[in-house]
Structures are given as C-alpha cells and as structure tokens.
Amino acid sequence: MIQITIIKINEYGPWTLTLGCDREHELQMLQASLYKEVQKLFSDKNCLAFLNRSDEFFVVTNGLTLNDHIAIQKKLEELFELKLTMSIGFAQTPFDANLKAHEGKQSPVILNKEHNIFGFVNGKADQKVTIMHFDVDDLSSSRKIKSPYEISSTMFRLYSSMLEFFLEKKSLAFFMGGDNFMVVSNDNAKEYAQKFIQRAKADLNLLLNCGIGIGKTSREAAKLATKSLDKIREIRDSGKEKPEILETSCF
C-alpha cells in the first residue's frame, strides 16, 4: 500500500494574469521557493516530494496522518500568499493512489475544509515504499561530442519513454535533473527495471543503471535506491563487470 499527496496551487492561472506581462521571472522564483519549502517540510517527516509541472507536487507520504498534513499546510500558508490544495490517496500501486487522490478532490471528499485538504488517508498503516533510481551510464562520453542542449534533448526523450512505460505499469516516473530519474514503483520493480533498460538500449541507444530501494518511508526508500546506484558505480569504477540493477531493502 502506498500513499500519495498531490499539492496544487489554487487558481494559479488567473492569479498570474494579475501580475502583468513582466511576470515570468517572479513566477519562476515563486515556484522554486515553494518547491524548496514543500521538500523541506515533507523531508523532515521522512517523505520525498517530486516536482510536477512546477505548480504541482507529488509527495509519497506513507506514515503521515491527516494531522501531519494539516501542520505542513499551516506552515505553507504562513509562508506564501497563495492558497494550496492537498489531495491524498492510497492504493496498492502508485498510479492508483494518484487516481484515489484525484477522486477525493473531484468528488469532493473533504478531510479538512479550513486548510483545503481532500481525499483518503491511510496514516501509519502499511508502510512500504519501493523507489528506483536510474542514471545514464557514461554520459560524459556523449558530452564530448554533443552540446549541453543536445544532451538535454536526449534526456527528455528518455523521460518521455520512461513516463509512457511506467504509466502502463501503474508506477510514477519523475525527472530529478542531470541524468537522474526516480520511479515510485510497486513490488515488480526489478522486472520492470530490466525491461525498461532493454527498451532504452534498443530505442535510444542509452545504457542505464538502476538502483532499487525498499523502505518504510519514501525518504528511506530513496536513500537505499541511491545507495544501490552508488554501489553499481563503485563496481564499474573498480574495473569489474557491473550489474545493471542492484536492490537494497530495509525489510
């Protein structure tokens, strides 16, 4: 079981129009500041936030109760003039948890009217999160013959392929910057990772590494996934034959 919280800025489009045409720099600074605070407040609770379209965030919130969400929402309301909505959902897969959160907002199922919190909370039960951490093997070789913008084009083509593939597997993929990607997965992570690595090799001529982490919270799962990925790099750099996938679990 996994719990997802979706945070969205209310009426963001109409509000931006009130700033006039010379507003883009202000909006970018606001979005960056908001992301920083969202990540900080949730990471303090052993959760991990993912940026989605800049005005929206996905947070894997296993272990968090409604009261935890209210406390974070209060802090965000103190720091920003804009109103934010939190929609919470839980299910057996990350994508279905996303659907449940969306359903809670659309119905609506109101959990706390004062602080705009909707959906369904699982709280302290069923604490298990699986996260994959992908990176591109030996991207530095490509940088010698391609410009930074061409590298970015390659990364976004990889991300597009990743989104499509993992959506079919009811998992959620996010671009973390550079050549790093994280996927909030379900119990078939190793099988999915192997199939996607084969696809990236065949379709994009890219070699990927994948560390998998299984933890009680999203922050712990991400830590273990990165630990696995770092181990793959260490094996590669030692001159030994590296595995493409390595899994670490706290269970």
N, C-alpha and C positions, 0 to 999 in steps of 0.2 A: 504493500500500500504506500502510495506517495501523495504528499500534499503540496499543492501549487497555489501561490498567491500572485494574482495579477494586479499591478498598481498602474493606474491610468490617471492622467491629468484631466480634470473635468473641463468641458467646453474650451479646450485649448485653442482650436482653430479660430473661433470668434474673438477670443481674448487677444490673440496675436495681431488681429487686424486693428485693434485699438492703439497699437504702438507705432503706426505709420509704416512707411516703406523702408526706412532705415532701421530695421529691427533685427536683421539676421544675426548680427554679432551678439546682440543681447540674448536672443533665444538660445544660441549655442552655449553661451556662458551659463544660462539658467539650467539648461538640460544637463550640462556637465556637473554643475553644483548639486543638482537634485540626485543624479546618479551616485555621486560621491557619498551623500548623506544616506541614501537608501542602502547602499552597500555597507556602509559603516554600521548603521543601526541593526541591520539584519545579521551581519557577520558577528557582531557582539553576542548574538543569540545562536551562534553556530550554524547560521544559514548562509546561502550564497545567492546573490542576485545576478540576473542576466539582463543586459540591455536589449530591448526590443523596440525598434523604430524610434528611439530617443525620447519619445513622450510616453513610453510604456515600459514596464519592467516585469520580468517573470522571476519569482523567488521560490526556491524549493524550501518549504517551511515545515518539514517534518519535525515534530516535537513542540511546535508553537501552538498555544491556545488562543482563544479569542481575546483574552485579556492581554496577552503578549502583543497581538496586533493593535489593540487599542492604544497601548502605551507607545508603540512606534508611531502610529498615526498622529497622536497628540504632539509628539516631538516634531514631526514633519510639518504639522500645521503651525507650530510656533516659528519655524524657520522660513517658511515660504508663504507668500500671499495666496497662491493658487490653491484651489481645493483638489484633493486627491481622492480617488475611489479605490478601495481594496476589494477584490473578489477572490474568494477562497474555494478551492475544490479538492477533493481527494478521491482516488480510484486506484485500480490495480496497475495502470500504466500512466506515464506522464501525460500523454496526449489526452487520455480520458479524464485525468484530473483537470487539465486545461478546459475541456468541454464542460465539466461539472462547475468550475468557477464561472465560466461564461453563462451557463444556465442560471446560476444563482443571481447574477447581475441582471439578466434579461427578465426573469420571472416576475418581480424580484423576490428573492428570499433575503429579508433584512436581518442581519445579525446585530448591527448597532447603527441606528439611524443618525445619531448625532455626529458620528465620525465616518459615515458613508462606507460601511463595511457590509458586504453581502456574501452569500454562499453557504458553504458547509464546512465545518471544522472537525478534523479528526483528533487534534490535540496531541496528547502524549502517546497515543497508541501506535503500534505497527511502525516502529522507527527503523526503516531500512531504505537506503538510497544507493543507487548504482550510477556512477558517472564515468564516462570515457573521456580521456584527454588525448586528442590527436595532434600530431605535428607533421610537417613535411620533412622527410629525410634529406639531408644535404641540400637544402635550399640555397646555401651560399654559392654553390656551383652555378646555379641559374642567375644569381646576382652579378656574376662576372660577365655575362653576355646579354642580360636584359636590364632595361631601365627599371627604376622603382615603380613607375606607373604600370609597366607591363607585368611586373610581379604581382601588383595589386589585382590586375585583371585576372590573372591565373588563380589567385586566392578566392576571388568572388565566384569564379566558375566552379571551383571546388566546393565552396559553401553552398551554391545553388544545388549542386548534385547531392551534397550531404543532406540538405533540407528535404529534398524530394525522397531520398532513400529512407531516411529515418522517420519521416512522417508516415510512410507505409508500415513501419514497424511500431507505430504508436509511441515514438520517442521524440524528444525535442532537442534540436541542434542549435548551437549558438557560436558565432564567431567572436573570439576573445582578443583578436588583434594579432599582428605579425603573421605567423603561420600556425597559430594555435586555435583549436576548436574544442568545445566541450559538448558532450551529448548526455542529456539526462535520460537514462535508459531503463529497461526493465531487466528481468532475470536472464534474458538471452544475449547479454552483452557481447560475450566472446564470439558467438556465432555471427552476430550482426557486424561486429568489427572486422572479422575476417572477410566477409562478403563485400563490405564497402571498400576495404583495402584493395581487393581484386578489381572492383569497378574503377576506382581512381587510377589504378595502374593501366587498365585497358583503355579507358575513355580519355584520360588526361595525361597519361604518361608520368604520373606522380607516384613516388614511393612514400608511404605513410608509416608512422609509428603510432601505436596506441597503448596508453596506459589505462588500466581499468581499476577503479577503486570502489569498494563496497563498504559503506559505513552506516552508522546510526543516524547521522545528520548529513546534510549536503556539504557542509564545510569539511567534515571528516572524510566523506567520500571523495571530494575534490583533492584533498591533501594526499590521500592514498593513490588516487589516479596519477597525480603529478609525481609522486614517489616512484610509481611503476614506470612512468615515462622517463624519468631521470635515470633509472636503472638500465633501461634499454640503451640510452645514450652512453652510459658508462661502459657497457659491454661493447658497444660499437667502437668507442674511442680506444678501448684496450686492444683492438685488433682481432678480437674474437668474433665469431659469427653471432649476430644479434637476433633475438626474436623480434617479430613484428608486433606482437601483442604480449603484454605482461599484466597479470591481475594481482592485486593485493586486497585482502579483506580483513576487517576487524572481527569477523564472526568466526 
